[in-house]
Amino acid sequence: MIAGLRATDEGGADLVQLLTPEGERVTHPDFDIDITAEELRGLYRDMVLIRRVDREANALQRKGQLGIWVPLLGQEAAQIGAGRAMRETDMAFPSYREHGIAWTRGINPTELLGIFRGTDQGTWDPVEKRFHPYTIVIGNQVLNAAGYAMGQKFDGKVGDDEGEATMCFFGDGATSQGDVHEGFVWAAVYDAPLVFFCQNNQWAISEPTERQSRLPLYQRARGYGFPGIRVDGNDVLATLAVTKWALDECRHGNGPILIEAFTYRMDAHTTSDDPTRYRLSDELEMWKLKDPIERVKVYLVRQQWADHEFFESVEADADKLGEELREFCTNMPDPPAERIFSNVYAEGNPNLEAQRDEFLGYVSGFAGGEH
């Protein structure tokens, strides 16, 4: 694996990188991070486990257990690095691919499955976990995050080491949506403590980044009057360092900030997508050499910070997690028919109740009661 990894200048001269694809530690004049062996082993474990969650859920969809799945394969470092940079008091606003962020916020992966099975909207408490429900509408979460961060500013929760911050996650394709630009404007005008975290995985479904923007995405921040920075999204150390800096700037009142995590989507956009129709296999093979997990593994081995026993234990944990996920998913109960009428309005109303009664009466006419 070490021999197969090779250097790359992908991302441009402004790319912040601390761990090369070959697993070599490098320095950066503006960003660095002190990392212990235990901490790096933890980051490696996070990435391996969330990749297993992603692969198991992808397989479960293929078996008909989920209606759809949104893969994160290749983006583990971007998500784990950013998620582990957050404090418990910070708030996260995801789109629909942030399974790794959910993991770092203490959400059991089983709580994500109902969203993609169509049985619920996510079962976690967003206030307790400081992790907003998944947002399917492209870019809409940016407006929600901007409003929340403005509230943090108005409530006086910004301005010192104990300040709060918000982080919003979206993809490169979302930057073409009006909601994202409106969020940029509002956050800039009110100096909101908001880190805009763009995972540029190179493809907005079938459209490459170069067909979305004339400039690198991080440079768009200039037009709104706040800093933008590009980080190697396949480098968990660089992502962790840059995100910690950005969050700290925001909680001290120096926000907002845009981070472009330059990464790559190794799988389809969703399980209903066929990426072979719009991108070349050579491109995929090139990015496999920049795998975010393998570079950490190589560095751990070189530093003698991990041995064979450690890697086997991580794989065993991943196997156990995968088994738990499969068992949970295959045994998920179908919700009752009346579920589609609940949680629609804060209070019931006669029209809705009449529709519910008519529908339940219709369903009860079938053998077995529900279909």
Buried (B, 14 or more C-beta within 10 A) or exposed (E): EEEEBEEBEBBEEBBBBBBBBBBBEEEBEEBBBEBEEEBBBBBBBBBBBBBBBBBBBBBBBEEEBBEBBBBBBBBBBBBBBBBBBBBEEBBBBBBBBBBBBBBBBEBBBBBBBBBBBEBBEBBBEBEEBBBBBBBEEBBBBBBBBBBBBBBBBEEEBBEEEEBBBBBBBBBBBBBBBEBBBBBBBBBBEBBBBBBBBBBBBBBBEBBEBEEBBEEBBBBBBEEBEBBBBBBBBBBBBBBBBBBBBBBBBBBBBBBBBBBBBBBBBBBBBBBEBEBEEEBEEEBBEBBBBBBBBBBBBBBBBEEEBBEEEBBEEBEEBBEEBBEBBBEBBEEBEEBEBEEEBEEEEEEEEEEBEEEBEEBBEEBEEEEEEEE
